[in-house]
Amino acid sequence: MVTVYLPTHNRAQLLGRAIESVLGQSHGELELLIVDDASSDGTPEQLERAARQDGRIRILRRESAGGPAAARNDAIRCARGEFITGLDDDDRMLPRHIERLLGAYRDEHSLVCSSCWLDYGGWLRPEPAGPELITLDQLLHSNQIGNQVLTRTSRLLEVGLFDESLAAWEDYDLWTRLVMRFGPARRLNDPGTIRRVDPTAPRITTSSRAPLGARQYVERYRHLMSDSQLRSQQLLQCSVDERRLGLAEARRCWGPGTRGQVLRTWVAGNLPFSRGLREAWWRLRYGRAGPART
C-alpha cells in the first residue's frame, strides 16, 4: 500500500482536482490521507462528501493551523502504507505517477522522485531535466529533488520527519537527511505531476518566509559544504531575496561549478526584460503542449 498525504488550508476551489488525480491512479492499492489545517472555508464539508464517496480517503483535522510541515507530519505518523508520497492541494498527479515511482524504487536509493509539468495559470511547460542520480554533493548545491518524493514510510520516521521549526525549505532539509542516511536519490525525468507555479496565486509556503528558510538551511549544513556549494547557496539566497546580483557579489560567487548559475542570476536581476523574453519563448514552444495522460 502507498499512503498519499495531502495537506490543505482554505483551498476548496482547487482541492477537488488534487483529490481526483490521486483516486484516479493506476496503482489502486493506496490511501489518501488529507490533513485539513484548520480551514475556515467550505473545505471540511467538501472532505466529508469525498470521504463518503471513496473509502480510501481518511481525514485528519487540526483545530489550529500549524502550517504545511506540521500537517504533513500528522499524516506521516498516521500512515498505513509501506510506501508514502505527497501532493500539495493545488497540484495534480498524472494517472501513472505512483505506478512509475514504485517501479523505479530500489532500496539502495533513499527515495525516488520525478520531474513535473509547471502550470503558469493557463499554459504549461515541462520542468528542466535533472540528474537521474542525485548525490549529497549535488543536493548541497541546490534542491534538485523538488517538493515531493516516494520512499518507505519507515525511513521518514527514522530521520525525524519535516522540521516544523524551519521557516521554509523543510522539504529540502528532509530530503538532505534522507540522502545522508540512505544514499543517493533517483530521479525520473518523465513528468509525473502538474505543479502550479502561477505567480499570481498564493502557495502553501509564502514567499516571505523563503529567505529565512534558505538561511536556516545553509546554517544547518554549512559544515558539509564546499566553497563551490556555498557559492551556489549564495546565488539561491539572492534569488529568494528577489534582489539584484551586483558585480562584486557575482565575482565572489564565480567558480568552475557556478559560472552558468551566476550568469543566469545576473541576467534575471539586471536585465528584467529578459524574463519576458524567456516566458515568450516558453509560451511559443510549450504553450499549446500538455501532459500526456500517462
Buried (B, 14 or more C-beta within 10 A) or exposed (E): BBBBBBBBBBBBEBBBBBBEBBBEBEBEEBBBBBBBBBBEEEBBEBBEEBBEEEEBBBBBBBEEBBBBBBBBBBBBEBBEBEBBBBBBBBBBBBBBBBBBBBEBBEEEBBBBBBBBBBBBEEBBBBBEEBBEEBEBBBBBBBBBBBBBBBBBBEBBBEBEBBBBEBBBBBBBBBBBBBBBEBBBBBBBBBBBBBBBBEEEEEBBBEEEBBBBBBBBBBEBBEEEBEEBBBBBBBBBBBBBEEEEBEEEBBEEBBBEEBEEBBEBBBBBBEEEEEEEEEBEEBBEEBBEEEBEEE
